[in-house]
Amino acid sequence: MRIGNLLFLMFFAGTAFAQQNWTLQECLDYALKHNIQVQKNRINEEQGEVNLWQDKGALFPSLSFSTSQSVGYRPFTEVINVVQGDQVTSTRSNVTYQGTYGLNANVTLWNGGVNYKNIKEQELQNRITALATEQSELTIQEQIAQLYVQIMYTKEAKKVNEMLLATAQSQYDRGVEMMNQGQMARADVAQLEAQLSSAQYSVTNTETMLANYKRQLKALLELDLNTAFDVAGNIPTDEQVLAVVPSAQEAYAKALEVRPEIKSAELGIEAADMQLDIARRGFLPTIGVSAGLGSNHTSGSSDKWGKQMKTNLNMSAGVNVSVPIFDNRRNMSNVKSAKLQQFSSKLELQDKKNALSSTIEQYWLDANNGQQNYIAAKARVKSQEASYELLNEQFQNGLKNTVDVLQGRDNVISAAQDLLQSKYMALLNIQLLKFYTGEKIEL
C-alpha cells in the first residue's frame, strides 16, 4: 500500500476496538465511584455531618447518673454493754456496706451565642468539604482526560513508527539486493541498516510509552496490573479539532461562577469571619442551670434500705455564672489568630483566582496554537508524503542515494509527528477549556 494512503487511513479513518476497551465516559464514571481519594473526601463529608450533629447537641441539657458502692471496715469498734448496773466495754470488728446514687442535669442558658455560632460555622465547613470532594472529582476527570488523549496520541504515533519501520525494512532489503548485484556500496547498506535499527527502536520506545500511560490511567481508576486495559477512543475529526474556541475572558468569567475551588475560597472567608465572631464572644459571661437528685444507704443503720433511701433523699438546683476576668490571654490570642486567618483566607481566594486565570489562559493559548499548527502540519504532511514517495521510487530504481532517502524519511517523520501532536493538543485543550466552564469532556 502506498505511504500516502496509509497516512490518509491513519489520520481520517475510525479505529475499531474490542468491546473490553474503555470509552472516556466509562473511565470517568468508574473513577468517580472507585478512586480512593474521592472516596476519602466523601468520608470527610460524612464526618462533617457527624460534627454538625454533635454541635447541635450542645444546645440540649446534659443528664448523667452516678453511683458509688463501698465497703467499710472498722476493726476496733467499741461496744458498751450494761450488765446488772455495771458498764462493760469491749471491742469488735465491724464491716459496713454503703451506697450513694445521684442524678445530675446541666444546661447552658447563654454563652454569648457561641453554641449557635459553632453550628453555623460547621455548616460552612461542611459546604467547603463538599466542594473539596467536587474539586477532587474534577481533578480526577481532568487527569483522566489528559492521559486518555495521550494514549490515543501515542497509539497513532506507534502506527506511524510501524509504517516507517515497514518502509525501512523494505529499503534495507532492496539495498542488500542492490549490493549483491554490485549496484550499491556496503557503506550505503550500513546506513540503511542503521535506519532500520532506528525505526525498530522508535516502535519499541513508543510501545513502552503507551504501556506507561495506560499504567498511569489504570492507577487513577484503581485497577490492578492483572486487569487488561485499553481505550476505545476514535480518531478525532477535523470538526472536533477545529471547533470554535471560546475567548479566554469568557471562559474565565464562567469558571469563576462554577469552579468549586473559587466557591470554597469564598466560603473560607465567611468561615474566617465566623471564627472571629466566635473568638470575640469568648470575653462574654456564661450562664448555666444545674439540678441534682441523690440518696444513699448504709448497712450500719438499723433502718431498711427503702426507708434509708427515702429518708436520705436530697434535691438541689442552682444557677451558675462564669465571668472571664483573666484567662492567661487565651481569648485575646484566639481573636488575634482569627484575624490572621481572616486575612489569610482573603489571600487564598485571590491566589485561587490567579491560578484559575493562568490555567484558563494556558489552555486557551494551547488550543489556538494547536489549531494553527494542525492546519499548517496537514499541508506539510501532504507535501512531504509526495516528496518521500518520489524519493523512495527513485531509490528503488537506483536514481537516488541513501542520504536523500534518509533525509526524506526524517522529513515525513517530523511532519507526521507535528500533525499528531498539534491535533491532539488542540483537541485536549479545547475540551479542557470548556470543562473549566462547566461543560462535560467529550472526545
VENNOR-V908505 format. One record per pair of residues at least 24 apart in sequence whose C-alpha atoms are under 10 Angstrom apart, sorted by the first residue. I is the first residue (numbers start at 1). J is the second residue. D is the distance in Angstrom with one decimal. If there is no record, write none. Layout:
# VENNOR-V908505
i;j;d
I;J;D
I;J;D
This chain:
# VENNOR-V908505
i;j;d
2;385;9.8
2;389;8.0
3;163;7.9
3;164;8.8
3;167;8.5
3;385;7.2
3;386;9.0
3;388;8.8
3;389;7.1
4;381;9.3
4;382;7.9
4;384;9.7
4;385;6.0
4;386;7.4
4;388;9.5
4;389;7.9
5;385;9.7
6;159;9.5
6;160;8.9
6;163;7.8
7;159;9.2
7;160;7.8
7;163;8.8
7;381;9.0
7;382;9.3
7;385;8.6
7;416;8.4
8;382;9.5
10;156;7.2
10;157;9.7
10;159;7.6
10;160;8.1
10;235;8.3
11;156;8.2
11;235;7.0
11;236;8.3
11;237;8.6
11;238;9.8
11;378;10.0
11;416;9.6
11;419;9.1
11;420;8.4
11;423;9.7
12;234;10.0
12;235;7.1
12;236;7.9
12;237;6.9
12;238;8.6
13;234;8.7
13;235;7.0
13;236;9.2
13;237;8.9
14;233;9.1
14;234;5.7
14;235;5.7
14;236;8.5
14;237;9.2
15;232;8.3
15;233;8.0
15;234;5.9
15;235;6.8
16;232;7.8
16;233;9.1
16;234;8.0
17;230;8.8
17;231;8.1
17;232;5.8
17;233;8.5
17;234;9.1
18;230;9.1
18;231;9.5
18;232;7.9
19;230;10.0
19;231;10.0
19;232;8.3
20;228;8.4
20;229;7.7
20;230;7.7
20;231;8.8
20;232;8.6
21;228;8.8
21;229;6.5
21;230;4.9
21;231;5.1
21;232;5.1
21;233;8.8
22;148;9.8
22;229;7.4
22;230;6.2
22;231;4.7
22;232;5.3
22;233;8.0
23;148;9.1
23;230;9.0
23;231;6.0
23;232;5.0
23;233;6.0
23;234;9.3
23;443;9.0
24;141;9.5
24;144;8.1
24;145;7.3
24;148;7.1
24;149;9.2
24;231;7.5
24;232;7.7
24;233;7.1
24;441;8.6
24;442;7.9
24;443;7.2
25;141;9.6
25;145;9.6
25;440;9.6
25;441;8.5
25;442;8.1
25;443;9.0
26;231;9.8
26;232;9.9
27;141;8.7
27;144;7.5
27;145;9.0
27;148;8.9
27;217;8.8
27;218;9.2
27;220;9.2
27;221;7.1
27;231;8.9
28;137;9.2
28;138;9.8
28;140;8.0
28;141;6.0
28;142;9.4
28;143;10.0
28;144;7.2
28;145;8.4
28;220;9.8
28;221;8.4
28;441;9.6
29;141;9.1
29;221;9.5
30;220;9.7
30;221;6.7
30;222;9.1
31;137;8.5
31;140;7.5
31;141;8.0
31;144;8.7
31;217;9.8
31;218;9.5
31;219;9.7
31;220;6.7
31;221;4.8
31;222;7.5
31;223;9.7
32;136;9.3
32;137;6.4
32;138;9.3
32;140;7.9
32;141;8.3
32;220;9.8
32;221;8.5
33;137;9.8
33;221;9.1
34;220;9.0
34;221;6.7
34;222;6.6
34;223;9.2
35;136;9.8
35;137;9.0
35;140;8.4
35;219;8.8
35;220;6.5
35;221;5.9
35;222;6.0
35;223;9.6
36;220;8.7
36;221;9.0
36;222;7.5
37;133;8.9
37;136;7.4
37;137;8.9
37;140;9.2
37;220;9.5
38;132;9.3
38;133;6.3
38;134;8.5
38;135;9.3
38;136;6.1
38;137;6.4
38;138;10.0
38;139;9.9
38;140;8.4
39;133;8.5
39;136;9.8
39;137;9.8
40;133;8.6
41;129;7.5
41;130;8.0
41;131;9.6
41;132;7.1
41;133;5.2
41;134;8.9
41;135;9.8
41;136;7.9
41;137;9.5
42;129;8.5
42;130;7.7
42;132;9.2
42;133;6.4
42;134;9.5
43;129;9.9
43;133;9.6
44;126;8.8
44;129;6.9
44;130;8.5
44;132;9.5
44;133;8.6
45;125;9.4
45;126;6.5
45;127;8.6
45;128;9.2
45;129;5.8
45;130;6.1
45;131;9.6
45;132;9.1
45;133;8.0
46;126;8.8
46;129;9.5
46;130;9.6
47;126;8.9
47;129;9.7
48;122;7.4
48;123;8.3
48;125;7.5
48;126;5.5
48;127;9.1
48;128;9.9
48;129;7.7
48;130;9.3
49;122;8.6
49;123;8.4
49;125;9.8
49;126;7.0
51;119;9.1
51;122;7.3
51;123;9.4
51;125;10.0
51;126;9.2
52;118;8.6
52;119;6.3
52;120;8.9
52;121;9.2
52;122;5.8
52;123;6.9
52;125;9.4
52;126;8.3
53;119;8.7
53;122;9.6
54;119;9.1
55;115;7.1
55;116;8.4
55;117;9.6
55;118;6.6
55;119;5.7
55;120;9.5
55;121;9.9
55;122;8.0
56;115;7.8
56;116;8.0
56;118;8.6
56;119;6.3
56;120;9.9
56;122;9.9
57;115;9.4
57;119;9.8
58;107;8.8
58;108;8.4
58;115;6.7
58;116;9.0
58;118;9.6
58;119;9.4
59;107;7.9
59;108;7.4
59;109;8.7
59;110;9.8
59;115;6.8
59;116;8.0
59;119;9.8
60;106;9.0
60;107;6.7
60;108;8.2
60;109;9.7
61;105;6.7
61;106;5.5
61;107;4.3
61;108;7.3
61;109;9.4
61;288;9.9
61;289;9.3
61;290;9.3
62;104;8.1
62;105;5.5
62;106;5.2
62;107;6.3
62;108;9.3
62;290;9.4
63;103;7.3
63;104;5.7
63;105;4.4
63;106;6.7
63;107;8.9
63;290;9.8
63;291;9.5
63;292;9.5
64;102;8.3
64;103;5.9
64;104;5.4
64;105;6.5
64;106;9.0
64;292;9.6
65;101;7.6
65;102;5.7
65;103;4.6
65;104;6.4
65;105;9.0
65;292;9.7
65;293;9.4
65;294;9.5
66;100;8.3
66;101;5.9
66;102;5.2
66;103;6.5
66;104;8.1
66;294;9.2
67;99;7.3
67;100;5.5
67;101;4.4
67;102;6.2
67;103;8.9
67;294;9.3
67;295;9.7
67;296;9.3
68;98;8.2
68;99;5.8
68;100;5.4
68;101;6.8
68;102;9.1
68;296;9.4
69;97;7.6
69;98;5.9
69;99;4.5
69;100;6.7
69;101;8.9
69;296;9.7
69;297;9.8
69;298;9.8
70;96;8.5
70;97;5.9
70;98;5.2
70;99;6.4
70;100;8.9
70;298;9.4
71;95;7.1
71;96;5.7
71;97;4.5
71;98;6.2
71;99;8.8
71;298;9.4
71;299;9.5
72;96;4.9
72;97;6.1
72;98;7.7
72;298;9.8
72;299;9.8
72;300;9.7
73;97;8.9
94;300;8.8
95;299;8.6
95;300;8.2
96;298;6.9
96;299;5.4
96;300;5.6
96;301;9.2
97;297;8.4
97;298;5.5
97;299;5.1
97;300;7.3
98;296;7.4
98;297;5.7
98;298;4.2
98;299;6.4
98;300;8.3
99;295;8.6
99;296;5.5
99;297;5.4
99;298;6.4
99;299;9.0
99;305;10.0
99;309;9.7
100;294;7.4
100;295;5.9
100;296;4.1
100;297;6.6
100;298;8.9
100;309;9.2
100;312;9.8
101;293;8.3
101;294;5.3
101;295;5.4
101;296;6.1
101;297;9.1
101;309;9.3
101;313;9.5
102;292;6.9
102;293;5.6
102;294;4.1
102;295;6.7
102;296;8.8
102;313;9.8
102;314;9.3
102;315;9.5
103;291;8.3
103;292;5.5
103;293;5.0
103;294;6.2
103;295;9.5
103;315;9.4
104;290;7.4
104;291;5.8
104;292;4.3
104;293;6.4
104;294;8.5
104;315;9.8
104;316;9.2
104;317;9.6
105;289;8.3
105;290;5.6
105;291;5.2
105;292;6.3
105;293;9.0
105;317;9.2
106;288;7.1
106;289;5.8
106;290;4.3
106;291;6.6
106;292;8.8
106;317;9.7
106;318;9.6
106;319;9.7
106;320;9.8
107;287;8.9
107;288;5.6
107;289;5.4
107;290;6.5
107;291;9.2
107;319;9.8
107;320;9.9
108;286;7.5
108;287;6.1
108;288;4.2
108;289;6.4
108;290;8.8
108;319;9.8
108;320;9.0
108;321;9.9
109;286;7.8
109;287;5.6
109;288;5.1
109;289;7.0
109;319;9.6
109;320;9.7
110;284;9.5
110;285;8.1
110;286;5.7
110;287;5.2
110;288;6.9
110;289;10.0
110;321;9.7
111;281;8.0
111;282;8.2
111;283;9.7
111;284;7.0
111;285;6.2
111;286;4.2
111;287;6.3
111;288;8.4
111;321;9.8
111;322;9.2
112;278;8.6
112;280;9.3
112;281;5.5
112;282;7.5
112;283;8.5
112;284;5.7
112;285;6.9
112;286;6.9
112;287;9.1
113;277;9.9
113;278;8.2
113;281;7.5
113;282;9.8
113;284;9.4
113;286;9.6
114;275;9.9
114;277;8.7
114;278;5.8
114;279;8.7
114;280;9.6
114;281;6.7
114;282;8.0
114;284;9.7
114;286;9.9
115;278;9.0
116;278;9.6
117;274;7.2
117;275;8.4
117;277;8.1
117;278;6.5
117;281;9.7
118;274;8.4
118;275;8.4
118;278;7.5
120;271;8.8
120;274;8.0
121;270;8.6
121;271;5.9
121;272;8.8
121;273;9.3
121;274;6.1
121;275;7.2
121;278;9.1
122;271;8.5
122;274;9.9
123;271;9.3
124;264;9.5
124;267;6.7
124;268;8.0
124;270;7.7
124;271;6.2
124;272;10.0
124;274;9.2
125;264;9.3
125;267;8.1
125;268;8.0
125;270;9.8
125;271;7.1
127;263;9.4
127;264;7.8
127;267;7.9
127;268;9.8
128;260;8.8
128;261;9.1
128;263;8.1
128;264;5.2
128;265;8.2
128;266;9.3
128;267;6.6
128;268;7.3
128;271;9.3
129;264;8.3
130;260;9.1
130;264;8.9
131;259;9.1
131;260;5.3
131;261;7.1
131;262;9.4
131;263;7.5
131;264;6.1
131;265;9.7
131;267;9.8
132;260;7.2
132;261;7.4
132;263;9.9
132;264;7.4
133;260;9.0
134;259;9.1
134;260;6.6
134;261;8.9
135;259;7.9
135;260;5.7
135;261;6.5
135;262;10.0
135;264;9.3
136;260;9.5
136;261;9.8
138;259;9.2
138;260;8.9
138;435;8.9
138;436;9.1
138;438;10.0
140;220;7.3
140;221;9.2
141;220;9.5
141;432;9.9
141;435;9.5
141;440;9.6
141;441;8.4
142;428;9.9
142;431;9.7
142;432;7.3
142;435;8.3
142;436;9.5
142;441;8.6
143;216;9.7
143;217;8.4
143;220;8.3
144;216;9.0
144;217;6.4
144;218;9.4
144;220;7.2
144;221;8.6
145;217;9.3
145;428;7.6
145;431;8.9
145;432;8.3
145;441;7.6
145;442;9.2
145;443;8.7
146;213;10.0
146;217;9.4
146;424;9.9
146;425;9.8
146;428;7.0
146;429;9.1
146;432;8.9
147;213;6.4
147;214;7.8
147;215;9.8
147;216;7.5
147;217;6.2
147;218;10.0
147;220;9.8
148;213;8.2
148;214;8.3
148;216;9.9
148;217;7.4
148;230;9.6
148;231;7.2
148;232;9.5
148;233;8.2
148;428;9.6
148;443;9.4
149;213;9.9
149;231;9.4
149;233;8.4
149;424;6.8
149;425;8.7
149;427;8.5
149;428;6.8
149;443;8.4
150;209;9.7
150;210;8.4
150;213;7.2
150;214;9.3
150;421;9.5
150;424;7.9
150;425;9.2
150;428;9.1
151;209;8.7
151;210;6.1
151;211;8.7
151;212;9.3
151;213;6.2
151;214;6.9
151;217;9.1
151;230;8.8
151;231;7.6
151;233;9.3
152;210;8.9
152;213;10.0
152;230;9.8
152;231;7.5
152;232;8.6
152;233;6.8
152;234;8.2
152;235;7.7
152;236;9.6
152;420;9.9
152;424;8.4
153;210;9.2
153;235;9.0
153;417;9.6
153;420;6.6
153;421;7.3
153;423;8.7
153;424;6.5
153;425;9.3
154;206;6.8
154;207;8.2
154;208;10.0
154;209;7.4
154;210;5.9
154;211;9.7
154;213;8.8
154;420;8.9
154;421;9.4
155;206;8.1
155;207;8.2
155;209;9.6
155;210;6.9
155;231;9.8
156;206;9.8
156;235;8.6
156;416;9.9
156;417;9.4
156;420;7.6
157;202;9.6
157;203;8.8
157;206;7.3
157;207;9.6
157;210;9.7
157;413;9.7
157;416;8.3
157;417;7.0
157;420;7.2
157;421;9.1
158;202;8.2
158;203;6.1
158;204;8.7
158;205;9.0
158;206;5.7
158;207;6.9
158;209;9.7
158;210;8.5
159;203;8.4
159;206;9.4
160;202;9.8
160;203;8.8
160;412;9.7
160;413;7.8
160;416;7.4
160;417;8.3
160;420;9.7
161;198;10.0
161;199;6.6
161;200;8.2
161;201;9.3
161;202;6.3
161;203;5.5
161;204;9.2
161;205;9.8
161;206;8.1
161;413;8.1
161;416;9.8
161;417;9.7
162;199;7.8
162;200;8.1
162;202;8.5
162;203;6.1
162;204;9.6
162;206;9.8
163;199;9.3
163;203;9.5
164;195;9.8
164;196;9.0
164;199;6.7
164;200;9.2
164;202;9.5
164;203;9.2
164;409;8.0
164;410;9.9
164;412;9.1
164;413;8.0
165;195;8.8
165;196;6.5
165;197;8.7
165;198;8.6
165;199;5.0
165;200;6.2
165;201;9.4
165;202;8.5
165;203;7.7
166;196;8.8
166;199;8.7
166;200;9.4
167;196;8.7
167;199;9.3
167;392;9.1
167;409;9.2
168;192;7.3
168;193;8.3
168;194;9.5
168;195;6.5
168;196;5.1
168;197;8.8
168;198;9.2
168;199;7.0
168;200;9.1
168;405;9.9
168;406;9.3
168;409;8.9
169;193;8.4
169;195;8.8
169;196;6.0
169;197;9.3
169;199;8.9
169;200;9.5
170;196;9.2
170;396;9.7
171;195;9.3
171;196;8.5
171;392;8.2
171;395;8.5
171;396;7.8
171;402;9.2
171;405;9.1
172;196;7.1
174;395;9.1
174;396;7.0
174;397;9.9
174;398;10.0
175;395;9.2
175;396;8.4
175;398;9.5
175;402;9.0
178;396;9.1
178;397;9.8
178;398;8.4
183;398;7.7
184;398;8.4
184;401;8.9
184;402;9.6
187;402;9.7
188;401;7.9
188;402;6.1
188;403;8.4
189;402;8.2
190;402;9.8
191;402;7.2
191;403;8.4
191;406;8.7
192;402;7.0
192;403;9.3
192;405;9.3
192;406;8.2
195;402;9.9
195;406;7.5
195;409;9.4
233;443;7.1
234;443;7.8
235;423;9.9
235;424;9.5
235;443;9.0
236;423;7.9
236;424;8.0
236;427;7.7
236;443;7.5
237;423;9.2
237;427;9.5
238;371;9.8
238;374;9.4
238;375;9.6
238;423;8.7
238;427;9.7
239;427;9.9
240;423;9.4
240;426;8.9
240;427;6.6
240;428;10.0
240;430;8.9
240;431;9.4
240;442;9.6
240;443;8.3
241;367;9.0
241;370;8.5
241;371;6.7
241;374;8.3
241;375;9.8
241;422;9.1
241;423;6.2
241;424;7.7
241;425;8.8
241;426;5.9
241;427;5.0
241;428;8.8
241;429;9.8
241;430;8.1
241;431;9.8
242;367;9.3
242;368;9.1
242;370;9.1
242;371;6.0
242;372;9.0
242;374;8.7
242;375;8.9
242;423;9.0
242;426;7.7
242;427;8.1
242;430;9.1
243;367;9.8
243;371;8.8
243;426;9.2
243;427;8.5
243;430;7.8
243;431;9.8
244;367;9.9
244;368;9.5
244;371;10.0
244;430;8.4
245;364;7.5
245;367;7.3
245;368;7.3
245;371;9.6
245;426;9.6
245;429;9.3
245;430;6.3
245;431;9.3
245;433;8.2
245;434;8.5
246;364;8.0
246;367;9.9
246;430;8.5
246;433;7.9
246;434;7.8
246;437;9.9
247;360;9.7
247;361;9.2
247;364;7.4
247;433;9.5
248;357;8.6
248;358;10.0
248;359;10.0
248;360;6.4
248;361;5.8
248;362;9.1
248;363;8.6
248;364;6.0
248;365;8.6
248;433;8.5
249;357;8.9
249;360;8.7
249;361;8.5
249;364;9.8
250;360;9.9
250;437;8.9
251;357;9.3
251;360;7.1
251;361;9.0
251;364;8.9
251;433;7.0
251;434;7.3
251;435;9.5
251;436;7.4
251;437;5.8
251;438;9.6
252;353;9.3
252;356;7.6
252;357;6.3
252;358;9.5
252;359;9.3
252;360;6.3
252;361;8.3
252;433;9.2
252;436;8.2
252;437;7.5
253;357;9.4
253;437;8.3
254;434;9.6
254;436;8.0
254;437;5.2
254;438;7.8
255;353;9.6
255;356;8.0
255;357;9.0
255;360;8.6
255;433;9.4
255;434;9.2
255;435;9.0
255;436;5.6
255;437;4.7
255;438;7.1
256;352;9.8
256;353;7.6
256;356;8.2
256;357;9.1
256;436;9.2
256;437;8.3
257;437;8.3
257;438;9.1
258;436;8.1
258;437;6.8
258;438;6.3
259;356;8.9
259;435;9.9
259;436;7.0
259;437;7.7
259;438;7.6
261;349;8.6
261;352;6.9
261;353;8.8
261;356;9.0
262;348;9.4
262;349;6.7
262;350;9.1
262;351;9.7
262;352;6.4
262;353;6.9
262;356;8.6
263;349;8.9
263;352;9.9
264;348;9.9
264;349;8.5
264;352;9.7
265;345;6.9
265;346;7.9
265;347;9.2
265;348;6.4
265;349;4.9
265;350;8.6
265;351;9.3
265;352;7.4
265;353;9.3
266;345;8.2
266;346;8.1
266;348;9.0
266;349;6.4
266;350;9.7
266;352;10.0
267;345;9.1
267;349;9.4
268;341;9.4
268;342;8.5
268;344;9.5
268;345;5.9
268;346;8.2
268;348;8.5
268;349;8.2
269;341;8.7
269;342;6.3
269;343;8.4
269;344;8.7
269;345;5.3
269;346;6.2
269;347;9.5
269;348;8.9
269;349;8.1
270;342;8.6
270;345;8.9
270;346;9.8
271;338;10.0
271;341;9.5
271;342;8.4
271;345;8.9
272;338;6.6
272;339;7.8
272;340;9.0
272;341;6.1
272;342;4.8
272;343;8.5
272;344;8.9
272;345;7.0
272;346;9.3
273;338;7.9
273;339;8.2
273;341;8.8
273;342;6.3
273;343;9.7
273;345;9.6
274;338;9.0
274;342;9.3
275;334;9.0
275;335;8.5
275;337;9.4
275;338;6.0
275;339;8.8
275;341;8.7
275;342;8.5
276;334;8.0
276;335;6.0
276;336;8.4
276;337;8.3
276;338;4.8
276;339;6.4
276;340;9.5
276;341;8.6
276;342;7.7
277;335;8.4
277;338;8.6
277;339;9.8
278;331;10.0
278;334;9.1
278;335;8.5
278;338;9.0
279;330;9.6
279;331;6.5
279;332;8.1
279;333;8.8
279;334;5.6
279;335;5.1
279;336;8.8
279;337;8.9
279;338;7.1
279;339;9.6
280;331;7.3
280;332;8.0
280;334;8.0
280;335;6.0
280;336;9.7
280;338;9.3
281;331;8.7
281;335;9.4
282;323;9.9
282;324;8.1
282;330;8.9
282;331;5.8
282;332;8.7
282;334;8.6
282;335;8.9
283;323;8.0
283;324;6.3
283;325;8.3
283;326;9.8
283;327;9.4
283;330;9.9
283;331;6.7
283;332;8.6
284;322;8.9
284;323;6.9
284;324;7.1
284;325;9.8
285;321;7.0
285;322;5.5
285;323;4.4
285;324;6.4
285;325;9.5
286;320;8.0
286;321;5.7
286;322;5.1
286;323;6.6
286;324;8.7
287;319;7.2
287;320;5.7
287;321;4.6
287;322;6.5
287;323;8.9
288;318;8.5
288;319;5.8
288;320;5.0
288;321;6.5
288;322;8.6
289;317;7.5
289;318;5.8
289;319;4.5
289;320;5.9
289;321;8.8
290;316;8.2
290;317;5.7
290;318;5.4
290;319;6.4
290;320;7.5
291;315;7.6
291;316;5.5
291;317;4.1
291;318;6.4
291;319;8.9
292;316;5.0
292;317;6.3
292;318;9.1
293;317;9.0
356;436;9.0
359;432;9.9
359;433;8.9
359;436;9.3
360;429;9.6
360;432;8.8
360;433;6.5
360;434;9.6
360;436;7.7
360;437;9.5
361;433;9.0
362;429;8.8
362;433;9.2
363;425;9.6
363;426;9.2
363;428;8.8
363;429;5.2
363;430;7.3
363;431;9.2
363;432;7.1
363;433;5.9
363;434;9.7
363;436;9.8
364;426;9.5
364;429;7.0
364;430;7.4
364;432;9.2
364;433;6.7
364;434;9.9
365;426;9.6
365;429;8.7
365;430;9.9
366;422;9.2
366;425;6.9
366;426;6.7
366;427;9.8
366;428;9.1
366;429;6.3
366;430;8.4
366;433;9.9
367;422;9.0
367;423;9.6
367;424;9.6
367;425;6.7
367;426;4.5
367;427;7.3
367;428;7.7
367;429;4.9
367;430;5.4
367;431;8.9
367;432;9.3
367;433;8.3
368;422;9.9
368;425;9.4
368;426;6.9
368;429;8.7
368;430;8.4
369;422;7.9
369;425;8.6
369;426;7.4
369;429;10.0
370;418;9.9
370;419;9.4
370;421;8.0
370;422;4.6
370;423;6.5
370;424;7.9
370;425;5.5
370;426;4.3
370;427;8.0
370;428;9.4
370;429;8.4
370;430;9.3
371;422;6.8
371;423;7.1
371;424;9.5
371;425;8.2
371;426;5.4
371;427;8.4
371;430;9.5
372;422;8.2
372;423;9.7
372;426;8.8
373;418;7.8
373;419;7.6
373;421;9.0
373;422;5.7
373;423;8.1
373;425;9.6
373;426;8.8
374;418;7.8
374;419;5.7
374;420;8.1
374;421;8.2
374;422;5.0
374;423;5.6
374;424;9.1
374;425;9.1
374;426;7.9
375;419;8.4
375;422;8.8
375;423;9.0
376;415;9.7
376;418;9.3
376;419;8.4
376;422;9.5
377;414;9.6
377;415;6.3
377;416;7.7
377;417;9.0
377;418;6.2
377;419;5.0
377;420;8.7
377;421;9.6
377;422;7.8
377;423;9.1
378;415;8.2
378;416;8.5
378;418;9.0
378;419;6.3
378;420;9.6
378;422;9.8
378;423;9.6
379;415;9.2
379;419;9.4
380;411;9.3
380;412;8.8
380;414;9.6
380;415;6.1
380;416;8.6
380;418;9.2
380;419;8.6
381;411;8.8
381;412;6.7
381;413;9.0
381;414;8.7
381;415;5.1
381;416;6.0
381;417;9.4
381;418;8.8
381;419;7.4
382;412;9.2
382;415;8.8
382;416;9.5
383;411;9.9
383;412;9.1
383;415;9.4
384;408;7.5
384;409;8.8
384;410;9.7
384;411;6.4
384;412;5.5
384;413;9.2
384;414;9.4
384;415;7.2
384;416;9.1
385;409;9.1
385;411;8.8
385;412;6.3
385;413;9.7
385;415;9.0
385;416;9.3
386;412;9.5
387;411;9.3
387;412;8.9
388;412;7.1
